[in-house]
Amino acid sequence: MTTETPRWFKSSYSGNGGQCIEWAPEHAAATGEFMVRDSKDPHGPLLTFESSAWSSFVSAVQRDEFGAI
C-alpha cells in the first residue's frame, strides 16, 4: 500500500438510504488493490481486494448471487 492518503468516492450506485460504500479509484489504478469502506464510518475498517477478487465480487453482485438483505 502507498503512504499517501487515498481519495475516497461514494459509489454511484449508493442511494440516500444510509447503506453506502466508498472506494479509492486512484489507489486501485496505481496499485491494483481495491479498497472499500462504509461511508458512515470513514475512520473505521476498510476492506482491500486484489483486482481479480474484486472483479469476481462485482460479477456475483450483478448476477444477484447474494440475494436481498
PyMOL Python script that loads the backbone (N, CA, C, O; Angstrom):
from pymol import cmd

cmd.read_pdbstr("""\
ATOM      1  N   MET A   1       0.842  -1.172   0.000  1.00  0.00           N
ATOM      2  CA  MET A   1       0.000   0.000   0.000  1.00  0.00           C
ATOM      3  C   MET A   1       0.887   1.234   0.000  1.00  0.00           C
ATOM      4  O   MET A   1       1.985   1.219   0.557  1.00  0.00           O
ATOM      5  N   THR A   2       0.409   2.298  -0.624  1.00  0.00           N
ATOM      6  CA  THR A   2       1.171   3.533  -0.677  1.00  0.00           C
ATOM      7  C   THR A   2       1.054   4.279   0.642  1.00  0.00           C
ATOM      8  O   THR A   2       0.190   3.970   1.462  1.00  0.00           O
ATOM      9  N   THR A   3       1.924   5.262   0.845  1.00  0.00           N
ATOM     10  CA  THR A   3       1.881   6.045   2.077  1.00  0.00           C
ATOM     11  C   THR A   3       0.967   7.250   1.944  1.00  0.00           C
ATOM     12  O   THR A   3       0.685   7.915   2.940  1.00  0.00           O
ATOM     13  N   GLU A   4       0.497   7.547   0.739  1.00  0.00           N
ATOM     14  CA  GLU A   4      -0.403   8.673   0.538  1.00  0.00           C
ATOM     15  C   GLU A   4      -1.799   8.342   1.054  1.00  0.00           C
ATOM     16  O   GLU A   4      -2.217   7.184   1.040  1.00  0.00           O
ATOM     17  N   THR A   5      -2.509   9.359   1.506  1.00  0.00           N
ATOM     18  CA  THR A   5      -3.885   9.182   1.943  1.00  0.00           C
ATOM     19  C   THR A   5      -4.759   9.068   0.702  1.00  0.00           C
ATOM     20  O   THR A   5      -4.748   9.962  -0.145  1.00  0.00           O
ATOM     21  N   PRO A   6      -5.512   7.987   0.584  1.00  0.00           N
ATOM     22  CA  PRO A   6      -6.340   7.838  -0.615  1.00  0.00           C
ATOM     23  C   PRO A   6      -7.511   8.820  -0.628  1.00  0.00           C
ATOM     24  O   PRO A   6      -8.015   9.220   0.421  1.00  0.00           O
ATOM     25  N   ARG A   7      -7.931   9.198  -1.828  1.00  0.00           N
ATOM     26  CA  ARG A   7      -9.148   9.999  -2.002  1.00  0.00           C
ATOM     27  C   ARG A   7     -10.301   9.029  -2.166  1.00  0.00           C
ATOM     28  O   ARG A   7     -10.260   8.139  -3.015  1.00  0.00           O
ATOM     29  N   TRP A   8     -11.329   9.206  -1.349  1.00  0.00           N
ATOM     30  CA  TRP A   8     -12.461   8.299  -1.328  1.00  0.00           C
ATOM     31  C   TRP A   8     -13.636   8.898  -2.089  1.00  0.00           C
ATOM     32  O   TRP A   8     -13.868  10.106  -2.044  1.00  0.00           O
ATOM     33  N   PHE A   9     -14.371   8.042  -2.787  1.00  0.00           N
ATOM     34  CA  PHE A   9     -15.546   8.446  -3.543  1.00  0.00           C
ATOM     35  C   PHE A   9     -16.688   7.503  -3.220  1.00  0.00           C
ATOM     36  O   PHE A   9     -16.500   6.290  -3.116  1.00  0.00           O
ATOM     37  N   LYS A  10     -17.886   8.079  -3.060  1.00  0.00           N
ATOM     38  CA  LYS A  10     -19.061   7.263  -2.791  1.00  0.00           C
ATOM     39  C   LYS A  10     -19.471   6.561  -4.076  1.00  0.00           C
ATOM     40  O   LYS A  10     -19.410   7.144  -5.159  1.00  0.00           O
ATOM     41  N   SER A  11     -19.881   5.332  -3.954  1.00  0.00           N
ATOM     42  CA  SER A  11     -20.333   4.561  -5.100  1.00  0.00           C
ATOM     43  C   SER A  11     -21.488   5.278  -5.791  1.00  0.00           C
ATOM     44  O   SER A  11     -22.380   5.812  -5.133  1.00  0.00           O
ATOM     45  N   SER A  12     -21.463   5.286  -7.118  1.00  0.00           N
ATOM     46  CA  SER A  12     -22.549   5.923  -7.871  1.00  0.00           C
ATOM     47  C   SER A  12     -23.849   5.132  -7.722  1.00  0.00           C
ATOM     48  O   SER A  12     -24.921   5.648  -8.040  1.00  0.00           O
ATOM     49  N   TYR A  13     -23.771   3.892  -7.244  1.00  0.00           N
ATOM     50  CA  TYR A  13     -24.957   3.065  -7.033  1.00  0.00           C
ATOM     51  C   TYR A  13     -25.555   3.259  -5.644  1.00  0.00           C
ATOM     52  O   TYR A  13     -26.635   2.741  -5.361  1.00  0.00           O
ATOM     53  N   SER A  14     -24.873   3.995  -4.780  1.00  0.00           N
ATOM     54  CA  SER A  14     -25.369   4.211  -3.428  1.00  0.00           C
ATOM     55  C   SER A  14     -26.477   5.257  -3.455  1.00  0.00           C
ATOM     56  O   SER A  14     -26.344   6.308  -4.083  1.00  0.00           O
ATOM     57  N   GLY A  15     -27.555   4.955  -2.773  1.00  0.00           N
ATOM     58  CA  GLY A  15     -28.649   5.907  -2.660  1.00  0.00           C
ATOM     59  C   GLY A  15     -28.503   6.714  -1.382  1.00  0.00           C
ATOM     60  O   GLY A  15     -27.425   6.770  -0.789  1.00  0.00           O
ATOM     61  N   ASN A  16     -29.569   7.324  -0.974  1.00  0.00           N
ATOM     62  CA  ASN A  16     -29.561   8.112   0.256  1.00  0.00           C
ATOM     63  C   ASN A  16     -30.107   7.325   1.431  1.00  0.00           C
ATOM     64  O   ASN A  16     -30.503   7.910   2.439  1.00  0.00           O
ATOM     65  N   GLY A  17     -30.133   6.004   1.315  1.00  0.00           N
ATOM     66  CA  GLY A  17     -30.702   5.169   2.365  1.00  0.00           C
ATOM     67  C   GLY A  17     -29.742   4.824   3.486  1.00  0.00           C
ATOM     68  O   GLY A  17     -30.108   4.082   4.397  1.00  0.00           O
ATOM     69  N   GLY A  18     -28.517   5.346   3.443  1.00  0.00           N
ATOM     70  CA  GLY A  18     -27.561   5.098   4.504  1.00  0.00           C
ATOM     71  C   GLY A  18     -26.745   3.834   4.335  1.00  0.00           C
ATOM     72  O   GLY A  18     -25.901   3.537   5.179  1.00  0.00           O
ATOM     73  N   GLN A  19     -26.971   3.081   3.269  1.00  0.00           N
ATOM     74  CA  GLN A  19     -26.203   1.860   3.028  1.00  0.00           C
ATOM     75  C   GLN A  19     -25.235   2.125   1.881  1.00  0.00           C
ATOM     76  O   GLN A  19     -25.404   1.599   0.781  1.00  0.00           O
ATOM     77  N   CYS A  20     -24.228   2.936   2.142  1.00  0.00           N
ATOM     78  CA  CYS A  20     -23.323   3.394   1.101  1.00  0.00           C
ATOM     79  C   CYS A  20     -21.901   2.893   1.339  1.00  0.00           C
ATOM     80  O   CYS A  20     -21.459   2.721   2.475  1.00  0.00           O
ATOM     81  N   ILE A  21     -21.217   2.670   0.251  1.00  0.00           N
ATOM     82  CA  ILE A  21     -19.803   2.358   0.346  1.00  0.00           C
ATOM     83  C   ILE A  21     -19.016   3.433  -0.398  1.00  0.00           C
ATOM     84  O   ILE A  21     -19.540   4.121  -1.273  1.00  0.00           O
ATOM     85  N   GLU A  22     -17.768   3.554  -0.033  1.00  0.00           N
ATOM     86  CA  GLU A  22     -16.833   4.434  -0.728  1.00  0.00           C
ATOM     87  C   GLU A  22     -15.670   3.586  -1.208  1.00  0.00           C
ATOM     88  O   GLU A  22     -15.364   2.544  -0.628  1.00  0.00           O
ATOM     89  N   TRP A  23     -15.031   4.038  -2.266  1.00  0.00           N
ATOM     90  CA  TRP A  23     -13.854   3.345  -2.763  1.00  0.00           C
ATOM     91  C   TRP A  23     -12.818   4.361  -3.168  1.00  0.00           C
ATOM     92  O   TRP A  23     -13.118   5.546  -3.314  1.00  0.00           O
ATOM     93  N   ALA A  24     -11.590   3.895  -3.351  1.00  0.00           N
ATOM     94  CA  ALA A  24     -10.457   4.768  -3.675  1.00  0.00           C
ATOM     95  C   ALA A  24      -9.950   4.410  -5.081  1.00  0.00           C
ATOM     96  O   ALA A  24      -9.014   3.622  -5.214  1.00  0.00           O
ATOM     97  N   PRO A  25     -10.562   4.983  -6.131  1.00  0.00           N
ATOM     98  CA  PRO A  25     -10.214   4.592  -7.500  1.00  0.00           C
ATOM     99  C   PRO A  25      -8.776   4.899  -7.900  1.00  0.00           C
ATOM    100  O   PRO A  25      -8.171   4.130  -8.647  1.00  0.00           O
ATOM    101  N   GLU A  26      -8.219   6.005  -7.420  1.00  0.00           N
ATOM    102  CA  GLU A  26      -6.836   6.334  -7.774  1.00  0.00           C
ATOM    103  C   GLU A  26      -5.863   5.322  -7.177  1.00  0.00           C
ATOM    104  O   GLU A  26      -4.868   4.957  -7.804  1.00  0.00           O
ATOM    105  N   HIS A  27      -6.158   4.878  -5.974  1.00  0.00           N
ATOM    106  CA  HIS A  27      -5.336   3.849  -5.347  1.00  0.00           C
ATOM    107  C   HIS A  27      -5.424   2.550  -6.149  1.00  0.00           C
ATOM    108  O   HIS A  27      -4.415   1.880  -6.371  1.00  0.00           O
ATOM    109  N   ALA A  28      -6.630   2.203  -6.580  1.00  0.00           N
ATOM    110  CA  ALA A  28      -6.820   0.981  -7.367  1.00  0.00           C
ATOM    111  C   ALA A  28      -6.033   1.053  -8.675  1.00  0.00           C
ATOM    112  O   ALA A  28      -5.394   0.079  -9.075  1.00  0.00           O
ATOM    113  N   ALA A  29      -6.081   2.197  -9.330  1.00  0.00           N
ATOM    114  CA  ALA A  29      -5.365   2.347 -10.603  1.00  0.00           C
ATOM    115  C   ALA A  29      -3.850   2.256 -10.414  1.00  0.00           C
ATOM    116  O   ALA A  29      -3.143   1.712 -11.262  1.00  0.00           O
ATOM    117  N   ALA A  30      -3.364   2.789  -9.305  1.00  0.00           N
ATOM    118  CA  ALA A  30      -1.916   2.821  -9.060  1.00  0.00           C
ATOM    119  C   ALA A  30      -1.366   1.490  -8.553  1.00  0.00           C
ATOM    120  O   ALA A  30      -0.223   1.138  -8.847  1.00  0.00           O
ATOM    121  N   THR A  31      -2.173   0.749  -7.794  1.00  0.00           N
ATOM    122  CA  THR A  31      -1.643  -0.440  -7.112  1.00  0.00           C
ATOM    123  C   THR A  31      -2.322  -1.754  -7.500  1.00  0.00           C
ATOM    124  O   THR A  31      -1.767  -2.829  -7.272  1.00  0.00           O
ATOM    125  N   GLY A  32      -3.523  -1.672  -8.085  1.00  0.00           N
ATOM    126  CA  GLY A  32      -4.282  -2.883  -8.353  1.00  0.00           C
ATOM    127  C   GLY A  32      -5.067  -3.375  -7.153  1.00  0.00           C
ATOM    128  O   GLY A  32      -5.748  -4.396  -7.242  1.00  0.00           O
ATOM    129  N   GLU A  33      -4.986  -2.666  -6.024  1.00  0.00           N
ATOM    130  CA  GLU A  33      -5.747  -3.000  -4.813  1.00  0.00           C
ATOM    131  C   GLU A  33      -7.024  -2.169  -4.782  1.00  0.00           C
ATOM    132  O   GLU A  33      -6.984  -0.948  -4.935  1.00  0.00           O
ATOM    133  N   PHE A  34      -8.147  -2.831  -4.585  1.00  0.00           N
ATOM    134  CA  PHE A  34      -9.419  -2.136  -4.492  1.00  0.00           C
ATOM    135  C   PHE A  34      -9.797  -2.022  -3.022  1.00  0.00           C
ATOM    136  O   PHE A  34     -10.066  -3.025  -2.362  1.00  0.00           O
ATOM    137  N   MET A  35      -9.817  -0.800  -2.519  1.00  0.00           N
ATOM    138  CA  MET A  35     -10.160  -0.560  -1.111  1.00  0.00           C
ATOM    139  C   MET A  35     -11.584  -0.017  -1.047  1.00  0.00           C
ATOM    140  O   MET A  35     -11.946   0.884  -1.804  1.00  0.00           O
ATOM    141  N   VAL A  36     -12.391  -0.568  -0.137  1.00  0.00           N
ATOM    142  CA  VAL A  36     -13.750  -0.101   0.092  1.00  0.00           C
ATOM    143  C   VAL A  36     -13.970   0.070   1.590  1.00  0.00           C
ATOM    144  O   VAL A  36     -13.342  -0.598   2.411  1.00  0.00           O
ATOM    145  N   ARG A  37     -14.876   0.982   1.920  1.00  0.00           N
ATOM    146  CA  ARG A  37     -15.206   1.224   3.327  1.00  0.00           C
ATOM    147  C   ARG A  37     -16.650   1.687   3.431  1.00  0.00           C
ATOM    148  O   ARG A  37     -17.266   2.068   2.436  1.00  0.00           O
ATOM    149  N   ASP A  38     -17.172   1.649   4.625  1.00  0.00           N
ATOM    150  CA  ASP A  38     -18.526   2.116   4.933  1.00  0.00           C
ATOM    151  C   ASP A  38     -18.492   3.638   4.997  1.00  0.00           C
ATOM    152  O   ASP A  38     -17.721   4.198   5.776  1.00  0.00           O
ATOM    153  N   SER A  39     -19.302   4.313   4.203  1.00  0.00           N
ATOM    154  CA  SER A  39     -19.281   5.777   4.181  1.00  0.00           C
ATOM    155  C   SER A  39     -19.734   6.394   5.505  1.00  0.00           C
ATOM    156  O   SER A  39     -19.392   7.540   5.795  1.00  0.00           O
ATOM    157  N   LYS A  40     -20.500   5.653   6.313  1.00  0.00           N
ATOM    158  CA  LYS A  40     -20.945   6.167   7.610  1.00  0.00           C
ATOM    159  C   LYS A  40     -19.845   6.116   8.665  1.00  0.00           C
ATOM    160  O   LYS A  40     -19.957   6.748   9.716  1.00  0.00           O
ATOM    161  N   ASP A  41     -18.782   5.363   8.385  1.00  0.00           N
ATOM    162  CA  ASP A  41     -17.699   5.174   9.347  1.00  0.00           C
ATOM    163  C   ASP A  41     -16.346   5.336   8.646  1.00  0.00           C
ATOM    164  O   ASP A  41     -15.600   4.366   8.510  1.00  0.00           O
ATOM    165  N   PRO A  42     -16.025   6.562   8.197  1.00  0.00           N
ATOM    166  CA  PRO A  42     -14.809   6.764   7.401  1.00  0.00           C
ATOM    167  C   PRO A  42     -13.503   6.473   8.138  1.00  0.00           C
ATOM    168  O   PRO A  42     -12.465   6.290   7.503  1.00  0.00           O
ATOM    169  N   HIS A  43     -13.543   6.428   9.450  1.00  0.00           N
ATOM    170  CA  HIS A  43     -12.331   6.128  10.217  1.00  0.00           C
ATOM    171  C   HIS A  43     -12.304   4.676  10.686  1.00  0.00           C
ATOM    172  O   HIS A  43     -11.385   4.249  11.385  1.00  0.00           O
ATOM    173  N   GLY A  44     -13.331   3.927  10.286  1.00  0.00           N
ATOM    174  CA  GLY A  44     -13.425   2.527  10.667  1.00  0.00           C
ATOM    175  C   GLY A  44     -12.616   1.643   9.728  1.00  0.00           C
ATOM    176  O   GLY A  44     -11.775   2.126   8.971  1.00  0.00           O
ATOM    177  N   PRO A  45     -12.878   0.364   9.785  1.00  0.00           N
ATOM    178  CA  PRO A  45     -12.107  -0.588   8.980  1.00  0.00           C
ATOM    179  C   PRO A  45     -12.400  -0.440   7.491  1.00  0.00           C
ATOM    180  O   PRO A  45     -13.438   0.086   7.089  1.00  0.00           O
ATOM    181  N   LEU A  46     -11.466  -0.915   6.697  1.00  0.00           N
ATOM    182  CA  LEU A  46     -11.676  -0.964   5.257  1.00  0.00           C
ATOM    183  C   LEU A  46     -11.314  -2.351   4.771  1.00  0.00           C
ATOM    184  O   LEU A  46     -10.557  -3.079   5.413  1.00  0.00           O
ATOM    185  N   LEU A  47     -11.861  -2.695   3.640  1.00  0.00           N
ATOM    186  CA  LEU A  47     -11.568  -3.984   3.015  1.00  0.00           C
ATOM    187  C   LEU A  47     -10.708  -3.729   1.792  1.00  0.00           C
ATOM    188  O   LEU A  47     -10.937  -2.768   1.057  1.00  0.00           O
ATOM    189  N   THR A  48      -9.726  -4.579   1.572  1.00  0.00           N
ATOM    190  CA  THR A  48      -8.843  -4.473   0.413  1.00  0.00           C
ATOM    191  C   THR A  48      -8.935  -5.762  -0.382  1.00  0.00           C
ATOM    192  O   THR A  48      -8.796  -6.857   0.163  1.00  0.00           O
ATOM    193  N   PHE A  49      -9.172  -5.617  -1.679  1.00  0.00           N
ATOM    194  CA  PHE A  49      -9.305  -6.756  -2.577  1.00  0.00           C
ATOM    195  C   PHE A  49      -8.279  -6.663  -3.694  1.00  0.00           C
ATOM    196  O   PHE A  49      -7.985  -5.573  -4.183  1.00  0.00           O
ATOM    197  N   GLU A  50      -7.736  -7.797  -4.096  1.00  0.00           N
ATOM    198  CA  GLU A  50      -6.927  -7.830  -5.307  1.00  0.00           C
ATOM    199  C   GLU A  50      -7.880  -7.651  -6.487  1.00  0.00           C
ATOM    200  O   GLU A  50      -9.079  -7.900  -6.368  1.00  0.00           O
ATOM    201  N   SER A  51      -7.345  -7.222  -7.610  1.00  0.00           N
ATOM    202  CA  SER A  51      -8.153  -6.927  -8.787  1.00  0.00           C
ATOM    203  C   SER A  51      -9.055  -8.096  -9.195  1.00  0.00           C
ATOM    204  O   SER A  51     -10.239  -7.897  -9.464  1.00  0.00           O
ATOM    205  N   SER A  52      -8.509  -9.296  -9.243  1.00  0.00           N
ATOM    206  CA  SER A  52      -9.305 -10.453  -9.679  1.00  0.00           C
ATOM    207  C   SER A  52     -10.424 -10.766  -8.682  1.00  0.00           C
ATOM    208  O   SER A  52     -11.526 -11.136  -9.084  1.00  0.00           O
ATOM    209  N   ALA A  53     -10.147 -10.619  -7.400  1.00  0.00           N
ATOM    210  CA  ALA A  53     -11.173 -10.875  -6.380  1.00  0.00           C
ATOM    211  C   ALA A  53     -12.285  -9.830  -6.465  1.00  0.00           C
ATOM    212  O   ALA A  53     -13.462 -10.163  -6.321  1.00  0.00           O
ATOM    213  N   TRP A  54     -11.919  -8.571  -6.696  1.00  0.00           N
ATOM    214  CA  TRP A  54     -12.920  -7.510  -6.820  1.00  0.00           C
ATOM    215  C   TRP A  54     -13.801  -7.760  -8.044  1.00  0.00           C
ATOM    216  O   TRP A  54     -15.020  -7.599  -7.975  1.00  0.00           O
ATOM    217  N   SER A  55     -13.193  -8.150  -9.158  1.00  0.00           N
ATOM    218  CA  SER A  55     -13.959  -8.450 -10.369  1.00  0.00           C
ATOM    219  C   SER A  55     -14.946  -9.587 -10.128  1.00  0.00           C
ATOM    220  O   SER A  55     -16.096  -9.523 -10.563  1.00  0.00           O
ATOM    221  N   SER A  56     -14.496 -10.614  -9.439  1.00  0.00           N
ATOM    222  CA  SER A  56     -15.372 -11.749  -9.128  1.00  0.00           C
ATOM    223  C   SER A  56     -16.534 -11.316  -8.245  1.00  0.00           C
ATOM    224  O   SER A  56     -17.670 -11.739  -8.461  1.00  0.00           O
ATOM    225  N   PHE A  57     -16.259 -10.481  -7.259  1.00  0.00           N
ATOM    226  CA  PHE A  57     -17.305  -9.991  -6.360  1.00  0.00           C
ATOM    227  C   PHE A  57     -18.335  -9.160  -7.127  1.00  0.00           C
ATOM    228  O   PHE A  57     -19.539  -9.367  -6.973  1.00  0.00           O
ATOM    229  N   VAL A  58     -17.867  -8.222  -7.951  1.00  0.00           N
ATOM    230  CA  VAL A  58     -18.785  -7.372  -8.717  1.00  0.00           C
ATOM    231  C   VAL A  58     -19.639  -8.218  -9.656  1.00  0.00           C
ATOM    232  O   VAL A  58     -20.840  -7.976  -9.783  1.00  0.00           O
ATOM    233  N   SER A  59     -19.039  -9.200 -10.310  1.00  0.00           N
ATOM    234  CA  SER A  59     -19.803 -10.083 -11.199  1.00  0.00           C
ATOM    235  C   SER A  59     -20.872 -10.852 -10.430  1.00  0.00           C
ATOM    236  O   SER A  59     -21.993 -10.999 -10.916  1.00  0.00           O
ATOM    237  N   ALA A  60     -20.545 -11.337  -9.254  1.00  0.00           N
ATOM    238  CA  ALA A  60     -21.516 -12.061  -8.433  1.00  0.00           C
ATOM    239  C   ALA A  60     -22.669 -11.155  -8.010  1.00  0.00           C
ATOM    240  O   ALA A  60     -23.822 -11.587  -7.999  1.00  0.00           O
ATOM    241  N   VAL A  61     -22.373  -9.914  -7.666  1.00  0.00           N
ATOM    242  CA  VAL A  61     -23.422  -8.956  -7.306  1.00  0.00           C
ATOM    243  C   VAL A  61     -24.328  -8.707  -8.507  1.00  0.00           C
ATOM    244  O   VAL A  61     -25.552  -8.690  -8.372  1.00  0.00           O
ATOM    245  N   GLN A  62     -23.729  -8.514  -9.678  1.00  0.00           N
ATOM    246  CA  GLN A  62     -24.516  -8.265 -10.881  1.00  0.00           C
ATOM    247  C   GLN A  62     -25.422  -9.446 -11.222  1.00  0.00           C
ATOM    248  O   GLN A  62     -26.506  -9.250 -11.772  1.00  0.00           O
ATOM    249  N   ARG A  63     -25.004 -10.645 -10.912  1.00  0.00           N
ATOM    250  CA  ARG A  63     -25.812 -11.843 -11.145  1.00  0.00           C
ATOM    251  C   ARG A  63     -26.793 -12.100  -9.998  1.00  0.00           C
ATOM    252  O   ARG A  63     -27.542 -13.077 -10.030  1.00  0.00           O
ATOM    253  N   ASP A  64     -26.791 -11.229  -8.992  1.00  0.00           N
ATOM    254  CA  ASP A  64     -27.678 -11.331  -7.823  1.00  0.00           C
ATOM    255  C   ASP A  64     -27.461 -12.638  -7.074  1.00  0.00           C
ATOM    256  O   ASP A  64     -28.419 -13.244  -6.594  1.00  0.00           O
ATOM    257  N   GLU A  65     -26.226 -13.073  -6.972  1.00  0.00           N
ATOM    258  CA  GLU A  65     -25.907 -14.321  -6.272  1.00  0.00           C
ATOM    259  C   GLU A  65     -26.059 -14.224  -4.760  1.00  0.00           C
ATOM    260  O   GLU A  65     -26.136 -15.249  -4.083  1.00  0.00           O
ATOM    261  N   PHE A  66     -26.102 -13.021  -4.225  1.00  0.00           N
ATOM    262  CA  PHE A  66     -26.181 -12.846  -2.780  1.00  0.00           C
ATOM    263  C   PHE A  66     -27.596 -12.614  -2.302  1.00  0.00           C
ATOM    264  O   PHE A  66     -27.858 -12.700  -1.102  1.00  0.00           O
ATOM    265  N   GLY A  67     -28.511 -12.325  -3.197  1.00  0.00           N
ATOM    266  CA  GLY A  67     -29.903 -12.093  -2.829  1.00  0.00           C
ATOM    267  C   GLY A  67     -30.085 -10.785  -2.087  1.00  0.00           C
ATOM    268  O   GLY A  67     -29.140 -10.015  -1.914  1.00  0.00           O
ATOM    269  N   ALA A  68     -31.294 -10.548  -1.657  1.00  0.00           N
ATOM    270  CA  ALA A  68     -31.633  -9.322  -0.932  1.00  0.00           C
ATOM    271  C   ALA A  68     -31.237  -9.438   0.524  1.00  0.00           C
ATOM    272  O   ALA A  68     -31.221 -10.526   1.100  1.00  0.00           O
ATOM    273  N   ILE A  69     -30.924  -8.313   1.098  1.00  0.00           N
ATOM    274  CA  ILE A  69     -30.547  -8.267   2.518  1.00  0.00           C
ATOM    275  C   ILE A  69     -31.787  -8.084   3.367  1.00  0.00           C
ATOM    276  O   ILE A  69     -31.692  -8.020   4.593  1.00  0.00           O
TER     277      ILE A  69
END
""", "prot")
cmd.dss("prot")
cmd.show_as("cartoon", "prot")
cmd.util.cbc("prot")
cmd.orient("prot")
